[in-house]
Amino acid sequence: MNVTLDKKDNVNAVLTVLLTPEDYLQDEKKELLSIGQKHPMKGFRPGHVPMSLLKRQFGNEVRAQIVDRKIGRAITDYIVNEKIDILGEPMVSGETKVDLTKDTDFEFKFDLGLAPEFELKLDKRVKIPYYKIKVTDEMVADQNASYLKRFGKQVPGEISAEDSLLKGSMVELDENGEPKEGGITVERTIISPTYISKEEKSKFVGKKLGEDIVFNPNVAANGNLTELAAMLNVDKSAADVKSDFRFHVEEIMVNQDAEMNQELFDNVLGKDVAKSEEEYREKLREMLSKQLLNDSNYRFTVDAERVLKKKVGQLELPDEFLKRFLATRSKENDAQKVEEQYPQTREQLVWQLIKEKVAHNYDIKVENEDKLRLARFYAAQQFAQYGMTNLPDDVIEKYAHELLEKREYSEEIQNRAYEDKVFASIKENVGIDEKEVSVEEFNKLFEK
């Protein structure tokens, strides 16, 4: 099999694959003999079907499959062995004219999009800003207030607030505001203003024991029949009620903040991590600083992309080839849509090429420990969303391994680990211009 490459310019080439009978006839014969063994034909015993009959009935299909298989293998082997860096995938050229039923020599031509060659040298003269967000006393106070509420408790109260629970009885009203004859009566129900619609919420705030509240449960539940059924203590099938109801407040449970003591410190930070309010607040400051570090690192990726793109300059790409390739890959096969989106796609591809260059220059490889370390972080984050913090290491470790066994998470973790190592290499090898900014100043960076 003869394979040749003809470069049209720096980023476009045509790969030609020439097949002669010597390349496929032997495989074709073996395949036809196998069919004769496996598929009985009337009048012939298995293995005794004449080759002429097998060719007439199966020859074209078998030849097409063998030629396709050999062409694909030849293209892959050539690209790998010759270390050709391509973009997209090879596409059959319009110059290819093949008739498998008449020809014996087959010449296939494939258009290739070649990745551009460019250099990228990083040193301390390449300056990239790194914005470190300052943790203020106010931020520490807000975080503490949040934990005081989270680890607080509910106690009987005199006046309701938005986050209170109101317990009482309800009765359905008629159009005159009087108890409806044969209407729904609820002896005991609980309503939390936090979870009802904005239109009805205010009616339940600032109320005292013994007061009556006229409201519409259907509006309060935003028409959700499941919530209505629970509120009215009826089956879901009978819950589609549009009437107003009168709620009589019999009990109010209000949230009482946790006390600033060792129990709070342990709940927030883990046992004995902090033993005084001063230590506790300092740990909160460190915690916030670590959380904001993710924002700083993300901003670094934005600025690194901007700086390195400028350093590399305008890259030559096989634009027309890529547009054609993207159009064939889209479900709608919409060339016009590809044309409209291509400028953004091109920018993303240029940045991907730059990251690959960094990975090549610094021999970046994702090891199992890299993925496991990130999986532990993902696991801890997922537990934290449900308020489960300071879990034992063995619990985090077990769940991290489970995440890596799930394909959807494993691929995401692999890609994230790769990105993290690329940016770590960039950060290590360029000059970092560190700047401390407030949260407000940091947010304004994205307005630009």
N, C-alpha and C positions, 0 to 999 in steps of 0.2 A: 504494500500500500504506500502510495507516494503522497506526502503532505508538504506543502510549501506555503510560505508566508510572504505576502507582498504588501509592504507598508506604503500607503498612499500619501500620508503625511505624518506628523508627529503623534497623532492620536487616532488615526484611522488605518485599518489594514484589512486585507482580504485573505482568508485562509482557504486554500484549495486542497481538496482531498480527492485523489484519483483512485478508483477501484477498477481492477481488471478481473477477468474470470478466475485467475489464480487466487484471488483474495477471498472469493466467496463460494465457488462451486463445490468445493469439498464439504464445507459446512452445510450447504444447501442439500447435497446428496444425503448426508447423515440425518438431517432433519426429516427429509421425505421418507427415508427408510424407517425412521422411528414412528412416523405417522402410519406407515404400512403395517407396522407391528401392533400398534395400539388401536387402530380404527378398522374394524372388519368391513370389507367391501363385498357386495353380492357377487358370488361366483369365484371368490378367491379366499384361500386360507390366509390367516395372519402371517405376514412375512413373505408372501408369495405374490403380492400385488405387483404387476409390471411397473417399472419406473416411468414409462411413458404415460401411463394412466395417472400415476401420482403427480407427475408434473402438470398434466392437463388440469387436474382438479385442484391441486394445492400449490402449484409452483409459484404463481405470482405472489400469493400471500406470504409464503415462506421466504421468497427472495426479498420482498419488501422488509420483512422483520429482520432478516440477517443483515441486509445492507444498512438499515437504520441503526442496528446495534453496533456494527463495525464502525460506522461513521462517528457515532457518539463517542466510542472508546478512543478512536484515532484523534479526535479533537481534544478530548480531555488529556490524553497522554502527551500530546504535542505541547499543549499550553503548560502543563506541569513540568515536563522535562526541559523545555526551553525557558522556563521561568518567565512567562509572559504575564504581565499584570494587566488584566482586562477589567473593564467596567460593564456591568450588566451581564448579558450572556450572548454567545454567538448567535447571529440571525442569518437565515438563508438569504443569500444575495439574489437580486432579481436576475442576475446573469445565469443562474443555475437552470439548465434545461435538461431534464432527465426523463426518459421513458423506460420504466422497468420491464415493460412487456416486449420492447423491440431492441433496446440497446443491450450490449454486453459489457462495454466499458462505461463507467459512470463517473462524471466529474461534478462534484459538489463545491460550490463556492459559498463561503460564510463571511459576512461582514463582522468585524471586531471593532469594539471601542477600546482604545488603549488608555491606561492611566497615564497622566502626564509625569514626566520626570522633573523633579525639583529638589532643591536642597533646603534644609532647615537646621540651622545651627543655633543652639541656645547657649547663652552665657549671661553673666550678671549685668551686661550692658543692656539686655532686653528687659525693660521695666514694665511690670504689671502691678496695678494697684491692688491692695488687699484691705478691705474695709472691716475694721473690728468695731462691733457695736458696743457702746458703753452701757453697762448695767447701772442704772440709777437707783437711789434709795426708794424712789416712788415705785419703780418696777418690782423691787423686793417686797415692798409693802402690799402691792396689789396681788402678788403671788401668794403671800402669806394670808391675805384676806380670803383668797380662793380656797386655800387649804383649811382655814378655820371653818368655812362653810361646809366643805366636803366631809370633814371629820366631826362635824357638829352632830346635834341630835334634835329630835322633835319633842317639844314640850307643850303642855296646854297654854293657850294664850288668850288674851282679851280682845285683840283687834287683829284682823286678818291682813296679810301682806300677799304679794303676788306669788311667793313660793310657799304659802301656807296650804294646809289641808283643811277643808271645811266639811264637817259631818253633820247630817241632818235628814229631814224628811221632805218629800216633794209631793205636790198635788197638781194635776192637770187643770187648767183654767179654760172657761168658755170665752166667747167673744166679749162678754161684759166684765171679764176679770174675776169671775166667781168660780168656785170649784165646779168642774164639769160633771154633770150627772152621768154615772157609769164610766167616768174617765179613769185614767191611770193614777194610782196612789202608790207612792214608794215610801215604805216605813223607814228605811235606812239606806243612805247612799253617801258617797264621798266625792267631792269635787276639788280639783286642784286648779286654781286660776292659771298656773303655768302652762297647762296643757289644753286650754280651751281657746277658741277663736278670739281675735283681737276685739271684735265687736262686743262680745259678752264679758271679756276678762275684767274690765274696770268695775263691773257691777259687784264683783266678789272681793274687791280690795277695800280695806278700811271699814269692814263690817264688824259689828259686835255680837256677842252671844244674845240669842233671842230675837234678832232681827229677821225680817222676811226679805227675800230677793226675788223679784219677778224677772224671769229670763226665758230665752228660747233654747231648749236643749239641742234642737236640730241645727240651729245656727252655731251654737257653742261647739258642736262636734263636727262642724263643716260638712254635715250630711253623711258622716261615716256611720253606717248602720251598726257596725260592730261596737263602736264606742257608745252609740246611743242605747243599744241593748244593755250594755253593762251599767250605764248611768240610770236607766229606767227600770232595771231588773226585770226585763221581759225577754222573750225569744227574739232573735234577729228578724224573724218573719213579721213580728208585730211592732218593730221599732221605728218604722217610717212615720213618725208623728211630727206634725208641724205646729202644734199648739204651744202657747206659752205655759210655763209652770211657775208655781210659787215654791221657793226653797226656804225652809225654816232652819236657821242656824242654831244647832244644838251643841256643837263642840268645835273649837278652833285649835288646830295644832300648828304651832309656829316653829321655825328653825332657830335653834340656839347655837351660836358659834361655839366651837371647841375652845377649851381653855388653853392658854399658853403654858404648857407643862411638858414633862418628860413623855407622857403618853402621845402627845401631838408630835413631838420630835421623832419618836420611834415610828409612828404611823407614816410620816412623810419621808423620812430618810433611812429608816432601818434601825434596829435596836442599837442604842448607845453610840450612834454615829455622832450625835451632838448631845452635850450634857448641860448646855446653858443656852439662854436665848441668844446671846451673842454668837455662840458657835452655830446655832441653828440658822440665824440670819446670814451668816457668812457662807454656810453650805447652800442656802437658797440662792445666794449671789453666784456661787460657782455653778449651780445647776442651770440657772438662767444663762450664764455665759456659755455653757456647753450647748444649750439649745440654740442660742443665737449663732453659734459657730457654724451650724448647718446653713444658715442664711448667708453668712460671710463666705463660706466655701462655694455656695451656689453663685454668688455675685462674682467670685473669682473666675468661675468657669465662663461667665458672660464676658468679662474683661479679657481673659486669656484668648478667647476666640477672636475678639476684636483686634487685639495686638498682634497675634500670630498670623491672622489673615493679612493684615497690613504688611507684615514682614515678608510673607511669601509673595505677595503681589497677585496680579491677575493670572490665574492658571488657565491654560488652554485645555479645553475639554472637547470630546467628540459630540458636540451639542445635538446635531441633527440625528446622529445614531441614537443618542440617549432618548430623544423625544420619540423616535420610532419605537424603541424598546419599551418605554413606559406606556405608550399607547397600546401595545400588544398585551401588556400585563394588566391593564385596567379592565374592570368588568364591563364597562360600557364601550371599551375600545374607542374612547372619545379623544381624537387628536386635538380638537379645539380646547378641551379642558386641560389637557397636558400642556399645551402651548401657554395657556394662561397661568398655570401653576409652576411652570418650569423655572422662572427666575428664583423662586424660593427653594425649589428642589435642588437647583444648581448650587446655591449657597450652602445647603445642608451637605451636599456631596463634597464640596471643597473642604468643609470643616472636617468631614469624616476622613478624607485623604490626609489632612494635616495630622489628625490624631493617630492615624496608622503610621505616619512617618515618625512621630514621636515614639510610638510603641516599638517600631523597628530599630530606631537609633539607640534606644535604651534597653533593648532586649526584654520588653515587658511580657510576662506570661502570668496568667491567672492560675495560682496553685489552689489545692483543696483547702488549705488553711485560710486563704483569702476569702473563699466562698463561705466557709464555716464562720469566720469572724463576722461577716456581713449578715449571715443568716441569724446569728445570735442577736444582732442589733435589730433586725426585722421582728424577731420573736418578742423581744422586750418591748418594742413599740406597739405591737398588736395587743399584748397584755395590758400595757399602760392605757390604751384607749378605753378599757373597761375598768380603770381604776386599780388594776392589779400591779402594784409596783413592789420593788424589793423582794422579788420571788427568789427562791433558792437557785443556785447555779445549775443544779442537775435538772430542774424543770425547764429552764431556758435552753440548756444543751439538748435535751430530748426533743423539744419542739423545733429547734434549729435544724436538727437532722431530719425531722419529718418534713420541713419546708423544702429541703434540698432533694427529697425524694419525689416531690410533686413537680411535674414538668413545667407548669406555668410559672411557679416561683423559682425553680432552678435556673431557667433561662434568664429571667429578670435579674437574679442575683449574679449570674455569670457576667451579664452585660454591665451591671452596676459596678462590680468588682474591677472589671477591665477599665471602665471610665475613671474610677477612683485612682487606680494605679497610674493611668496616663496623666491625670492632673497633678498627682503627687510628684511625678517626674518633672513636669513643667515647673511646678512651684519650687522644687529643689534646685533647678538649674537656671532659673532666671533671677533677675534682681527684683525683690519684693518691696514695693513702696507702701508700707503699712500706714494706715490712717485710722485714727479713732474718731468715730462719728456717733451722733445720737440716732435713735430709732427713726426720728422724723427726717433727719438728713439722709439716712440710708434709704428710706422709702422714696425719697425724691429722686434718687439715682435711677429708679425704674420709670419715673415719669418722663425722663429724657428718652 
